[in-house]
Amino acid sequence: VQLVQSGGGLVQPGGSLRLSCAASGSIFSIKGMGWYRQAPGKERELVAEITADGSSNYADPVKGRFTVSGDNAKNTVSLQMNSLKPEDTAVYYCYATIMDDHYYTMTYWGNGTLVSVSS
């Protein structure tokens, strides 16, 4: 199983970015997908997540600004980030909890993408 991320980059405060992540490989089912981030000198923290039934959960700092969405048919998850702030600067990692063709469940991670919010 592989997770491939796209999106990210440099944006001014108040701007928007969209991150996407696609899972591929021997996938039987996906239990949930989402995003973590890690800012310099800080621990990795949950940003947003979405389960297979469409339930979502957000970290308090991003509520009302970020939206997580998933496409079960395409095995993808996206993160729309609006009203970005300098404190959103971090490397963003997507993850997916996947049951493979052998019914083994494991969490997989993308390689990370840098989001930099600066004027």
N, C-alpha and C positions, 0 to 999 in steps of 0.2 A: 504494500500500500504506500502511496506517495501523496503528499499534499503540496500543491504548487500555488504559491501566492503571487498576486499581482496588485499593482496600485502603489500608493504611497508617494513620498517625495516632499518637496518644500512648498509651503503655503503660508500666506500672511495670516495674522490673527483675524478671526472672523470668517475665514474662508472655509472651503469644503474639500473633502477628499473622499474617495471611495476605495476600499480594499476588497479584494476578492480572493477566494481560495477554492481550489478544486481538488477533490479526492479521486484517486484512480487506483486500479489494481483489483485484487481478489476481495471484493466487497460483497458481503451478504446483506448486511443492513448497517445503517448508521444510527446510533443511539442519540447522538447530539454533536453539535459543532459550535465553535465560538472563537473568541479572540482574547488573548492576554497581551499585555504590554510590559516592557521593562525600560524604565528611564535610567539614565546614567547614575550609578551609585545607589540605585534602589532595587528592591526585590520585584520579581515578576508578579503582576497583579491581574486579576480577572477584569476584563472590560465588559464583555457581553457574551451571552450564550443563548443557543436556541436548541430545543429538543426536537425529536422526530415528529412530535405531535403539534409543533408550532409554538410551544410555550417559550417565552423569552425572559431573560433576567439581565439586569444592567447594574454596573457599579454606580454608586451614588454620584461620583464626579461627572459621569457622562449622561446621566438620565436627562431626557428632553433634548439632547443634542445629537446623540448617536442612535442609529437604528440598525439592528442586526436582522438579516433575512436569510432564509435558506431555500434551496430548490432540491427537493428529495430526488426528483427524476435525474437531475444532472450532478448530484452529489457535490453541490457547491454551497458556500456560505459567503455572504457579503457584509460589509460594515460601512454604512454611510455615515460619515462624520461631518457634521455641520457646526458652525459657530466655534471653530477650533481656537484653542487657547495655547499660549506658549507652554503651559504645564501639560499639554497633551503630547509634547515631544517625547518620543520613545521609539524603540523597536517593537513592532507589533507582530505577534505570532498567532497564526491560526492553529486550531487543534480540532481533532475529530475523534470521537469514541466509536470504534468500528468493530462489528462482528464480521470476521472473514469467512471464507467458504468452508473452513473447517470448524466454524462456530466458536472460534476463539476471539474474545473481546479484548481490545487493547486501545490505548490512546496514542494517536500519532500527532506529530507536530510539523508545521511548515518551517521553512528556513528563516523566516523573519523578514520584515521590510521596515525601513526607517521612515518615520513620519516626523518631519521637522516643521515646527510652527514658529515663524520668526518674521519680523519686519525688516 
